């Protein structure tokens, strides 16, 4: 999509390794995320992003992922339209992340973007 910054899996991993502050958001469905998420990712299915825009405000860097990068690009585009900057789409999504041999973990209660 036009105007969306894309970042690859290796770059996100490098940011994580050096402790770069970021909000990593997985917009897949609960059934998809049950298969594994990027360590530290927060879960917010795509259809809930518009109702939770305020949760993104003030984040220094936001990386959004999904299975292949298509839904996360939609989320990035929406967030940019809301005036939220420093939003990056994980190019290739979890397919790219796992294909790069990077770690995944089972989601836990701490993975929810919103308090439970």
C-alpha positions in Angstrom: 0.0 0.0 0.0 1.1 3.5 -0.8 2.9 5.4 2.0 3.4 2.4 4.3 6.9 1.8 5.7 7.9 -1.9 5.5 10.5 -3.5 7.7 11.9 -7.0 7.3 12.0 -9.7 10.0 15.8 -9.4 10.5 15.5 -5.7 11.2 12.8 -6.2 13.7 14.9 -8.9 15.4 17.9 -6.5 15.5 15.8 -3.8 17.1 14.6 -6.3 19.7 18.2 -7.5 20.4 19.4 -4.0 21.2 16.3 -3.1 23.2 14.9 -0.5 20.9 11.5 0.6 22.3 8.6 -0.5 20.1 5.1 -1.7 20.3 4.9 -5.0 18.3 1.2 -5.7 17.4 -0.1 -9.0 15.9 -3.4 -8.4 14.1 -4.1 -12.1 13.3 -7.1 -13.9 14.7 -6.9 -15.8 18.0 -6.9 -19.1 16.1 -3.9 -18.0 14.1 -2.0 -16.6 17.1 -2.5 -19.8 19.0 0.0 -21.3 16.7 2.7 -18.9 17.9 3.6 -15.2 18.1 6.7 -13.1 18.0 8.1 -12.9 21.6 6.7 -9.7 23.2 4.0 -9.2 20.6 0.7 -7.8 21.7 -2.5 -9.3 20.2 -5.2 -7.2 18.6 -7.2 -8.7 15.7 -7.5 -6.4 12.8 -11.2 -5.7 13.2 -10.5 -4.3 16.7 -7.8 -1.8 15.6 -10.2 1.1 14.9 -11.8 0.8 18.3 -8.4 0.9 20.0 -6.6 3.7 18.2 -5.7 5.4 21.5 -3.7 2.4 22.6 -1.2 3.3 19.8 -0.8 7.0 20.5 2.6 7.8 22.1 4.3 4.6 21.1 7.8 5.5 19.9 7.8 2.8 17.1 4.9 0.5 16.1 5.5 -2.7 14.2 2.4 -4.5 12.9 2.4 -8.1 11.8 0.0 -10.7 10.5 0.4 -14.0 8.6 1.7 -12.6 5.2 1.8 -8.8 5.6 -1.5 -7.9 3.9 -3.7 -7.3 7.0 -0.9 -5.6 8.8 -0.5 -3.2 5.9 -4.2 -2.4 6.2 -3.7 -1.7 9.9 -0.6 0.5 9.2 -2.5 2.5 6.6 -5.4 3.0 9.0 -3.1 4.1 11.8 -1.3 6.5 9.5 -4.7 8.0 8.5 -5.3 8.6 12.2 -2.1 10.7 12.5 -0.1 8.0 14.2 3.5 8.0 13.0 6.5 5.6 13.1 4.3 2.7 12.0 6.0 -0.2 10.2 4.5 -3.2 8.4 6.4 -6.5 8.9 7.0 -7.4 5.3 6.0 -11.0 4.7 4.5 -11.3 8.2 4.9 -14.4 10.2 5.8 -16.4 7.1 8.9 -14.3 6.8 9.6 -14.3 10.5 9.4 -18.1 10.8 11.2 -18.6 7.4 14.1 -16.6 8.8 14.3 -19.1 11.7 13.4 -16.4 14.3 11.8 -17.5 17.6 8.1 -17.8 18.3 6.3 -18.4 21.5 2.8 -19.3 22.7 0.7 -16.3 23.5 -0.1 -15.7 27.2 -2.3 -13.3 29.1 0.4 -10.6 28.9 0.1 -10.7 25.1 -3.3 -8.8 25.1 -3.0 -5.2 24.0 -5.9 -4.3 26.2 -6.0 -5.0 29.9 -8.1 -8.1 30.7 
